[in-house]
Amino acid sequence: MTSPQKNKRPSVLRELAKSKSGLVGVGLLILIAGLAIYSIMGLPSSLPLSWNNGDAWVLNPINVPPVWFAELQSNYAPTLNINLNSAWKLQAYSAGTYDIYVYSSSVNFTWNSNIYPQNVAFKASFEGQAASASITWMKPQGGSIVVSITQPNSNQIYEAQNSYFIAGAQAYVTNQTGKYFATLTKPQVISTLFGRNGPNILNSTVSEGKYSVLVQIVSNVPLKSLSGLLVVIGNAYGYMGTDYQGKPVDLGLLAGLPNALEVGFLVAIVSVVVGIIFGGLSGYLGARKDGVMQWVTLVVLALPALPFLVVMSYTVRLNLIIEVLLIAALTWPFYAIISRTVALSIKSQTFVEADKAMGIPSYRVFFSHFMPRLVPVTVAYTVLGIPGGILLAETLAFLGIAPANIITWGRILNDAFTNQAAVLGFWWWVVFPGLMIVLSAVPFVLIGFALERVIAPRVAAK
Amino acid sequence: MGFGKFVITKSVSYFLVLIATVSILYLLTYKIIQNVIVASATEQGDEFRQALLKTNTHLTPAQVDQLVHSYEQNYLSQFALNQPAPVKFAVQMYRLLTFNFGSSYEIVWNGSHNVNTIIAGYLPNTILLFTTATLILIALGTIIGLLAAKSAGSIWDKIVPMIAVVHSSLPSWWLGFLLIAALGYGLNVLPAYGMTSVPPPKNWFFYDINVAQHMILPMLAFLIVGIGGFAYVVRSLVISTMGEDFVLTARARGIPESRVLFRHVFRTASPAITTQAILAVTASFAGALTTEIVFNWPGVGLLTYIAIFSNDLPVILGITFVLTIILLVGLYIGELVYGLLDPRIRVGND
């Protein structure tokens, strides 16, 4: 009864499906929704905590490009994370008064790069006291370097510059060159591990081929929950490289997606609902009440968004909900203005006049004529409001204002900015986080514009 | 309603908006404002003590403490800190409305800690960069919007939605990063940081050229992201005017299309476009805060960033209040200009 012409028109969704950009938007939306679900399900919940703790990432190479990019260059050494856990073997001996437990794991890896890795690191974690650990490093052309660590600590990281590695390398270098070196630098230790055997081992080319590593941990007591990791730190990492602390950029981007979307959605919903109802009422009521309500809108509009939010971050402890409410408190007037215009155009239509003439109560007129026509507008502008919320929240995060313990792309970009990533050529650290912001905003913009094109004529129809 | 009455009504309304907006800001930041006043009283007291000890060596420590204490109390009483709430509100609001923000904690401009002086030192740089950029944006945006509205389905008509998508989904500061990396350092064709080279050229002519060169990249970032929004608004305004009956009439009378567009359509849409332009210029004073930071442009945005990281609350408060007042003045002027341009209001036929 309200509008018979409505039934003649194809549904909003069908019209949306005709819009090419709308379809692209829907496709992108499905993609980022999938990524967000993967992020929520697949990433450990402790990630935000360890993200800002640089120690958690020391085994990663710092400021290195993505692997696929490095593959395009000739000078490329991958980062190998060699897990020792699958191969632990236990041999127990009894030596009269005490027992000896030997845990050993043997792994192989292939080094096909013609440049040296940046570093090599070993880490074991276990419960109990270990007497010693040894790493026997067998090279492709034969020969093996033995690194013996006395009383290794659980979770401690032993790298090439560590004295145990130096001692092992010294013995091997003396064996190869016939000379004794009082000390070796980190690059020299790595040359020893990866170089070609012979008198020039410290200045040789890389020895490519299959390496075998035998790790043995010796203890007098059984070691519980033993795990070990051997890392060859190259000059490339993951799909999107790493930052100044070795944090993988791809992981950060994935982890930042759900909260970016959450802020965007909530900001849009809160501000659009408040704005549409306020503006709709303002236009519907008209006269003096309209004047007062427009004045209120203006009072809020006069607040400069970014400085206001910065100041507010000093007065409240930000969490996601408070951030959303603060942003929404600034953005609802824009929707109020639009909604008021729509309400005014509805008000001038004849069926409203007719209802009034028939003496139908005004609240019923509002709900039967105004709200049904305002709701489609609401949907379109909610969709258009999401990217605005995402952009503002990431901009705030770039300024250092974000709830604690969530990972934001703005913060990653701020780190890139303070570490001069753009200048130093660490483009992956700058390009991908920004692209992620764009990627998460674009689907909503495309769908929103398409919806607007479909809905605006329906509302404005005379 | 005549134009005079319109001006008076709007002036009263906007003055009330000013009071209301600043009151809201004041109430929301009440606690930190009080902290800032106490902190700056202590700082002023310390300075006073230093001066006192230098000049009056005969004073005993107790006397000095006494004098400093009364000096601090005097300072606090200027802000009505110990007065009842309504008096305090009135006094502090008056100081805020008259741009009296006290002294900064750390940030200095030409040796001065006065927040006013500091903001006045940075604001012109923002205006130079972003107001220039905004004027270019208005000109280009109007042209593109008009061209798009003129012929539906033309290349311009297709470009506008595209650049509008860019406008709504691309952070200008991130684009700034890319421009710095690509043009500033990759190709090394344009200076990427700051306002002048270091050291700046001595000769005023070369100095100006140098500043202009430094303006190019930030302006580019601002324009690429911003232009879509303005062009989209212009296009919508012009298209909605084109649907009006008088345009049909004009066409029916056989008036050339370009004449219809400029004399009838554009003229009718111009008050709304002008209002949008004034709003854009006003917003430009707040700068694209983050764009300034990325390009290290010494404007209000960079000042905000520095203040955030050195916890300089008086400066942050000062910037917020100054920008609020500027924004309001802009809205007010926009409204008046709209009234001036719209013949229905100007002639007084509501």
Interface residues (C-beta under 8 A of the other chain):
Chain A: S21 W295 L298 V299 V300 L301 A302 L303 P304 L306 P307 F308 V310 V311 M312 Y314 T315 L384 P387 G388 L391 E394 T395 F398 L399 G400 I401 L413 A416 F417 A422 V423 G425 W427 V430 V431 P433 G434 I437 V438 A441 V442 V445 L446 F449
Chain B: S13 L16 V17 L18 A20 T21 I24 L25 L28 T29 K31 I32 P161 A164 V165 S168 S169 L170 P171 W173 W174 L175 F177 L178 I180 A181 G184 Y185 A192 A286 L289 T290 I293 V294 T304 Y305 I308 F309 L313 I316 L317 I319 T320 L323 T324 L327 L328 L331
